[in-house]
Amino acid sequence: MNKIVIFFSHAGDNYAVGNIEVGNTKIVADYISELTGADQYEIVTHKYDGMAYNPLIKLAQEEANAGELPPYEGQAPDLSQYDTVFIGGPVWWGTYPQVMFTLFKDIDLAGKTVVPFTTHEGSGLANCVSDVKKAFPQATVTGAFSIYGHEVRSGKAKVEKWINSVVK
Ligand SMILES: Cc1cc2nc3c(=O)[nH]c(=O)nc-3n(C[C@H](O)[C@H](O)[C@H](O)COP(=O)(O)O)c2cc1C
């Protein structure tokens, strides 16, 4: 089984954890790769670089309300060799950040197993699973997982328990 983790994660000023050098979701993505050997594709935008938490919250809300699709850096990944695709990001206003939906439009996951995960500060999976199902109606979406952002640095065991339950 070939696996890849597709994720977005925002380093910098954030809720509950202060100004972080490595984003919460990236830490979980790295645990997944370490535990399963999965490759990684990071969705990158420089749109939010250096922003303080409050202006970022406001901008993200505007983007979500408008259904904006901000561009990502570089090319979409070639996913032809993968059968399992982990998709992870922070919850921003109840779902994944809009830039993730920009990438979703550019990839085809038909016939693949898709495992969504989030880091969050209270919303859990929020609408992420249903939004992933909507984006990829021909994928098998299963095994979703969420973890508090402030918990990830001491949360490897939790991630491992989940991984063991989804990866046979
Ligand atoms: C713009 C923005 C919006 C957020 N909205 C939510 C939310 O709706 N629900 C929630 O539980 N947490 C929310 N959070 C908290 C993040 O989901 C949480 O801190 C997450 O772990 C950040 O992951 P990252 O460091 O990988 O970007 C928000 C954070 C930001 C910056």
The ligand as an SDF file (V2000), in Angstrom:
LIG
                    3D

 31 33  0  0  0  0  0  0  0  0999 V2000
   -7.9060   31.5180   11.1500 C   0  0  0  0  0  0  0  0  0  0  0  0
   -8.1370   30.4800   12.2030 C   0  0  0  0  0  0  0  0  0  0  0  0
   -9.4240   29.9730   12.3920 C   0  0  0  0  0  0  0  0  0  0  0  0
   -9.6540   28.9760   13.3460 C   0  0  0  0  0  0  0  0  0  0  0  0
  -10.9210   28.4590   13.4830 N   0  0  0  0  0  0  0  0  0  0  0  0
  -11.1270   27.4170   14.3470 C   0  0  0  0  0  0  0  0  0  0  0  0
  -12.4110   26.7910   14.4570 C   0  0  0  0  0  0  0  0  0  0  0  0
  -13.3800   27.1450   13.7800 O   0  0  0  0  0  0  0  0  0  0  0  0
  -12.5450   25.7600   15.3330 N   0  0  0  0  0  0  0  0  0  0  0  0
  -11.5040   25.3130   16.1130 C   0  0  0  0  0  0  0  0  0  0  0  0
  -11.6850   24.3730   16.8740 O   0  0  0  0  0  0  0  0  0  0  0  0
  -10.2790   25.8910   16.0220 N   0  0  0  0  0  0  0  0  0  0  0  0
  -10.0630   26.9180   15.1570 C   0  0  0  0  0  0  0  0  0  0  0  0
   -8.8040   27.4720   15.0430 N   0  0  0  0  0  0  0  0  0  0  0  0
   -7.6690   26.8610   15.8040 C   0  0  0  0  0  0  0  0  0  0  0  0
   -6.8610   25.9140   14.9100 C   0  0  0  0  0  0  0  0  0  0  0  0
   -7.6910   24.9690   14.2830 O   0  0  0  0  0  0  0  0  0  0  0  0
   -5.8000   25.1490   15.7190 C   0  0  0  0  0  0  0  0  0  0  0  0
   -4.9860   26.0360   16.4160 O   0  0  0  0  0  0  0  0  0  0  0  0
   -4.9530   24.2300   14.8040 C   0  0  0  0  0  0  0  0  0  0  0  0
   -4.2830   23.2890   15.6040 O   0  0  0  0  0  0  0  0  0  0  0  0
   -3.9350   25.0120   13.9910 C   0  0  0  0  0  0  0  0  0  0  0  0
   -3.1780   24.1010   13.2190 O   0  0  0  0  0  0  0  0  0  0  0  0
   -1.8650   24.5300   12.4110 P   0  0  0  0  0  0  0  0  0  0  0  0
   -0.8460   24.9940   13.4470 O   0  0  0  0  0  0  0  0  0  0  0  0
   -1.4360   23.2770   11.7400 O   0  0  0  0  0  0  0  0  0  0  0  0
   -2.2390   25.5930   11.4440 O   0  0  0  0  0  0  0  0  0  0  0  0
   -8.5740   28.4970   14.1430 C   0  0  0  0  0  0  0  0  0  0  0  0
   -7.2920   29.0480   13.9710 C   0  0  0  0  0  0  0  0  0  0  0  0
   -7.0620   30.0260   13.0200 C   0  0  0  0  0  0  0  0  0  0  0  0
   -5.6900   30.5980   12.8610 C   0  0  0  0  0  0  0  0  0  0  0  0
  1  2  1  0
  2  3  1  0
  2 30  2  0
  3  4  2  0
  4  5  1  0
  4 28  1  0
  5  6  2  0
  6  7  1  0
  6 13  1  0
  7  8  2  0
  7  9  1  0
  9 10  1  0
 10 11  2  0
 10 12  1  0
 12 13  2  0
 13 14  1  0
 14 15  1  0
 14 28  1  0
 15 16  1  0
 16 17  1  0
 16 18  1  0
 18 19  1  0
 18 20  1  0
 20 21  1  0
 20 22  1  0
 22 23  1  0
 23 24  1  0
 24 25  2  0
 24 26  1  0
 24 27  1  0
 28 29  2  0
 29 30  1  0
 30 31  1  0
M  END
$$$$
